[in-house]
């Protein structure tokens, strides 16, 4: 095991996974960290006071944009986005269900309620006005390539300076759930198709800094907190999978099997790679799954769900009981790591 790292990190990153309504787990976890930092500081603080870069995919992108908004949204206010607006965002009238053949011939949900909630909560500010650096993922179907919303890009190139609400709609456009989001000639969808867990993308972004301080960073300069949205591993037998055609891959269960495999596999892969980049010492053996994300420079806060929770399950039971219970379980299971995170952030102090 590595010796505890007592150095003050030069560059701090908060990264949040995709996961739809399960983003409430992340919001409640962030709210606890924010509260404990405020207690140590003796005053009200915001997460944007303590991290240089906020990275997010899909619901995590919404969180990153909200936390860096000029409106200085608190993590507690962020949680209300899920509990208050979630039921309307993930609601389908009979007419929409019939018109989309229950999601088979068109997006499962209309964009209207999500757009209204995002614009109301995030306001009309632009990506360039974010209070910290941003890395929000999406994928451009027109060019078949990743597309990132970044503050520094928006500052340098006016054509990349979109309203943060537009960035939120693009990163949230999960295939089969919401329609793609058009910006210019781009057809943008949820960045989860390549980076459900954007931790490694955030590391690459930090290591590529050349001018704005802190810059010219090495892996040992980084401090990364990565927050998941809960995981439940649904297994399928070879007998089942071998018979699936197009319909089998995109239907059945709490979420399409292809989407679950894509998001889960990408998230687990990023967890391992981030650990090896930031925590692993040369010469050490391959870490077990239980050893991943325990610091000293990379922390992964994730919880195993007792039962699957669909990305669009905005039922009262899920919002009032199941997701808050999962967040409490995460905070209990990862208490030693959260203690270390809070201690290191408090010792480093707010960023000027």
N, C-alpha and C positions, 0 to 999 in steps of 0.2 A: 504493500500500500504506500501511496505517496505521503510524505510528511505534510502537515498542514501548511497552506500557503498564507503567509502573514503580510505579503507585500500589498500595497494599495494598487488596485487595478487602474491602468491608464484609460481603458475604454470599456464602458459597460453597455451591455445589450440585453434588451427584453424581447423575447421571441414568443409568439402565441400561435398555436396550431389552428387549423380549420376544424369544423365540427358542427356547424349549424347552431341549433338551440342549445347544444351542450357547451357553447361558449359561456353560459352562465357559471359553469364550474370554474373557468378561468377568471371571470370577473370577480367572483367571490374570493378566490385565492388571492388575486391582486389586491382586493379590498383589505384583506387581513394583513398583508405585507405593508400596505400603505398606512393602515392604522397603527401598526407596531412601529413603523418609522416615525410617525407623528408623535407617538408617546415618548420615544427616545429624544426627539428634537424639542419636545415641549410645546409644539404648535402644530397647526394643520399643514400637511404637506401633500404634494402630488407626486405620482410616480415619475412624471417628466422632470422632476427636480433631481432624480438620482440616476437616470440612464441617458447615455449619449445617443443611442440608436434604438428605435422601436421597429421590429419586424413582425409581419403578420400575414396570414393567408386566410381568405374567406372570412369567417366570423372573427378570426384572429386579426385580420386586416382591419375590420371594423373597430376592434379594440385598440389597435395601434393608432389609427386615425383619431379616435375619440380622445385617447390619453394625451395626444400631442396637439389637439385642437386649441386654438387661441381662447376658446371658451373655458379652458382648464377644467374639463370634466373629471370629477372624482370617480374612483373605482366603484363606490357605492351607487352613484348616479348611473354609472355604466350598467350595473346589474339590473336596474329598473328597465333598461332597454329590452331585456329579455323577458322579464316578468310582466311588463305592462304592454309592450308592443308585439311580443312573440305570438300570442294567440291570433292577432289580426293578420300578421305577416304570413303565418302558416295556416290560413283559412281558405277553403275552397267552397265557393257557392256551387249549387247543382249545375247551373248553366256552364260554369268554367269546367267542371268535371266532365260534363257531357261533350263540350266542344273539344276538349283535349283527349277524349276517350280515356279518362282517368289517368292522364299523364303518358299515355302510349304514343299519341300523335302530336303532342305539343308539351310545353313546359307545365309542370304540375301546378305551379302557382303564378299568379299575375304579379307584375312588378310594382303596381301602384302602392299598396300598403308599405312595402319595404322602402320605396322612394320617399314617401311622405314621412316615415319615421326617421330616416337618415337625415333628410333635409332639416327637419324640425330639431333634431338633437345636435347635429354637427354644424348647422348654420351654412353660410355662404362663403366662408373663407376658402382659400386655395391651398394647394399642396405646398407652395413656397412659403406660406405663412405658418406652417407647423412649427411648434416651439422646439422640436428636436428633429434630428435626422430620421428619415423614414425609409423603410423598404417594404412595400406592399406588393404582393405578387398577383399577377393575372397571366392568362395565356391568350395570345392572339391567334385565333383560328384562321384569319385571312392570310397570315404570313407563316403560320406553323412554327411559332417561336414564343418564348417567354416574354412578357412585358412587365416592367417594374415601375411603380410610382415611387419616385425618390425626391426628397426635398432639394438636394443639390442640383439635380437635373432640372427641376422646375425653376430654380433660381437662374440657371444658366441659359435655358431655352424656353422662351415664352410659349412655344407650341406644346410643351410638356407640362405647362402649369395649369392643370385642371382643377376645378372645384373638388374639395375633399369628398363631397357627396358623390361625385361621379366616380372617383377612385373606389369608394365604398361599394357602389353598385357593381362595378367591374369585378372586384375581387370576390364578391358574394354570388356571382352568377354561376352557381353550381349546376353542371349539366343534368338535365332531366327535371331539376327543381325550379330554376328560374331561366328566363330567356337570356341569351348573350347580350352584352351591353355594347352598343356602338359608340365609338369615339372617333370622329373622322372616318377614315376608311378601315378602321380596325373593328374586328368582331371579338370582343374580350369575354373570356369566361374565367371561372374560378381558378386561381393559381394552384389549387390542390391537385390538379391533373399532373403537376410535376413537383410541387413542393408543399405537400400538406403540412409538413413541419419545416418552417423556413430557417431553422437554426444554421445549417451549413451555408445557405445563401447569405445569411447575415454575417457569418465569419468571413466569407469571401469578400463581402462588401467592406468590412472593417479593414481587412488586410490590404485592400486596394486603395486606401486613402493616401493621397499624395500631398495635399496642401492644408486644408482646414484642420487645425489642431483639435484633438490629438491625431497625429498622422504618422506615416512610416512605422506602422505597428507590426509587432511580431506576435505569434500565438500566445506567448506568455504574458503579453500586455492585456489580454482580453479577459473579461468576466461576463459570462453568458448565463442568464436565467431563462430556461425554456419551459413553457407551461402548456400542458396538453388539455384535451377536452374530454378525457375519459376513454377507456378502451374496453372492448368486449370482443373476444376472439370467437367468431362464429366459424366453425369448421364444416367443410363439405367433403363428402367422400368422393373418391375417383369415380365410383358408379354414378353419382349424381352429376358431377361436373362434366363427365365425358358425354353426357346426353344433351347438354345445353346448346341451344342455338342462340340467335340474337335475342329472342324473347326471354330465354332462361337467364342470360347474363344481366339483363336490365330489369327484371321483375322478380317478385317474390321476396318474402322476409321483410324486415324493418327498413332495409335500404337495398338498392340494387347490388348484387354480389360483385359486379365489376367495380363499382364505386367504393365499396367497402375494402376490397382487395387493394385497389389503387391507393386509397388514402392511408390504410393501415400499413401497407408495405413501405410506402414513401416515408411515413412518420417513423417507423422503427429503424429504417435504414439511416435516416438523418440523425437519430439518437445515437446510434453506434458511431457514425463518422464524427460527430461533434465531440463525443467522448474521447475518441482516439486522437483528435486534433488538439484538444485542450487539456485533457486530464491524464492521458497515458504517458508514462515515462518510458524512454527507450530501454529495451531489454526486458520489460515486463511481459508476462504472458497475456494471452487473449483474455479479456475480462468476461466474466459471466454476466448474464442479463441483470442480475441483482446488483452488480457493481457499477453499472452504467449511471452516469449523471449524479454522482455523489460528491462532486467538487474535486479539487479546490477551485477550478476556474470555470467548469461547466456543471450546471445544476439542472436536472430534469425533474419537473414536478408533474407527475401523471398518476392517475388512479385507475385501478381495475374495477369495472362496473360489475355488480352482482348479476344484473340482467341487461340485455341490450336496450339502448335508448336511441331511437331513430333521430336523425338530424332535424326532422321536422315535427317531432312530438312535443307540441306546445300545450298539452293537456294540463289541467289544474294540478293533478297529482304529480306530474313530472316537474312542473315549475315550483310548486310549493313544498314538495317532499323529496322526490328522487334525486333531483340535481343538487339541492342544498345538502342533502345527506351525503352525496358523493363528494362534494366540496369539503365537508367536515371530515370525511374519511381521509381525503388527501392531506389535509392539514395535520391530522393526527399521525398518519403513516409516515409523512415526510417532515415531522417536527424537527428532528436534528438538523436536517438540511436547511429548513426555513430559518431556524435559529442562526445558522451560519450566514445565510444570505442577508438577513436583517443586520447582523453584527457587522458584516463587511461593508454593507452600504452605509450604515450609520457612521462607521469609522472613516470611510472615504469622504462622507459629507455631501451636501448638495453640490450640483454642478453649477458654476457661475453662469 
